[in-house]
Amino acid sequence: MSADKLIESGGPCEWLIRKDGYFYRPNKSGYTTVKSEAGRYTELDARLEAEIEPWHMAAIHQDDVPDPIGDFNVSEIASLKAALASIHADNLRLRESLEPFGKAAGCHSDDKSFMPDEMLIWRGGECAIRLGDLRAARSLSQAGEGEQ
């Protein structure tokens, strides 16, 4: 772009518009807290917009906003969210494929009565409790509630 065109358009689009800690997205369509997702505007456009509500808006050059620290990566987060959605879909598909077996055994999909007491309940990668111990604790709890 020639210097004349830059002057006519108000300069390069290197400015962000911040409102109450959020950046305008491109085309002033929504807000984000992520610098890389923020819209870029000419200095003139950014300053004019910030003057509308100067008590909580500001025009900031993109170089004056620090880049995220650490492992923060928008595309990686999006990829992980997609992987999680795929895992949830697989989980649902597997549960649906096991449902006929549960019905054949005469139990509801949430009914664990057909499972042996020796079965271990896992939580967060660690064995939390034996199913039999959990059943015993629930029985004691329900018996205690009935006495009150």
N, C-alpha and C positions, 0 to 999 in steps of 0.2 A: 504494500500500500504506500502511495506517495505521501510526502509530508503534507501536501495540500489536502489530500483526502482525510488524513488524520485530524487536521485542524477543523475541517468541515464536520467531521463526525464527532468531534469533541475529544479526540485522542484515542489511545489504545484502550481496550477493555481489560483493565487490570485492577478494577476497584470492586470491593464488596460492599454491600449494604447490610448493616447489622441493626437489628431491632430487638431490644430486651434480651441480648445474648444469642439470638438466632440470626442466621444469615438468610437473606432472600435467595431463593432458588432461581435458576435461569428464567428470564421473562417475568420476573416478579411473581412467580407462581408458586406460592407456598414457602415454607421455611425449613431450615436444616441447621444442625449444630456442627456439621462436618464441612470443613473448609473445601475439600475436593468436590463436594456436591453443590457448593454455592455458585450462584450466577456471577458472571463477570460483567461489569458495566464500565462505561467511560467515566472519567472523574466528574465531568459535568452532570451526567445522569445520576450518579451516586449522590453527589452533593445536593442536587435539587430534591431528590427523594428524601434524603435525611433531613432537609430543612422543613419538611411537612410537620414532623413531630420531633424537634431537636432535643427534647428532654429525655428521649429514650432511643433515638436513632442516630447512627453515625455512618459516614462514608469512610472506609478504611482501605488503604492500598493492600493488595494481596501479600506483599512482602512483609507487611507489619503484623500479619497474623501468623503465629507459629504453626508449623506443621505438627500433626499428632505425634506424641511420644510413644515409644514402645512398639508393640506388635499390632497396633490398631491398623487394620487394613479393610476398607469397605468391601472390596471385591472378595476377599477371603471370607468375610462374615456372610456375604451373600451366598458364596459357595457352600459354606457350612450349613446355612439355613436350608438350602436345596437338598443337601445330603440328609439332613434331619427329616425333612418332609418325605423323602424317599424311604427312609427307615420306618417312619410311621405308617406309610402305605404298605410296606412289606409286612409289618407287624399285623396290621388289620387283615391283610390277605391270609397270613398264616393262621390267625385266630379263626377266620371264617372257614378255612379248610379243616380245622380241628373240630369245629362245632358238631358235625355229624357223629364223631366218635363219642363226644360227651353225651349227646342225645341217646346214642345206642347204649351207653352205660347207665342211662336213666338219671342224668344230672344236668343241671342248668350250667351254662357257661361260667357263671360266677360261683357255682357250688364247688367247694374243694373237699367235700366229704369223701369222695372216692380216692383221695390221695392218702398214702400211708403216713402215719405219725413220724416216721423217720425222715420224711422229706424235709429238706432244709430250705428256709426262706432266705433269699439273698437280697441285700439292699446296698446299693453303692459299691458293689464289688466285694463285699464282705458278707460272711454268713451271719445273719442277724439272729435267727432263732430256729429251733426245730418246730415243725408244724404241730406236733403233739404238745409241745410246751405252750405254744400260742393258743391252742384249743383249751388247754387246762386253765390258762390265765383268763381267757374269755369266760369260761364256765364259772370260775371264782368271782369274777367281776359281776356277772349277771346274777349270781346267787346273792351277792352283797347288795345289789340294787333291789332285789325282791324283798329283803329283810327290812328295808327302810320304810 
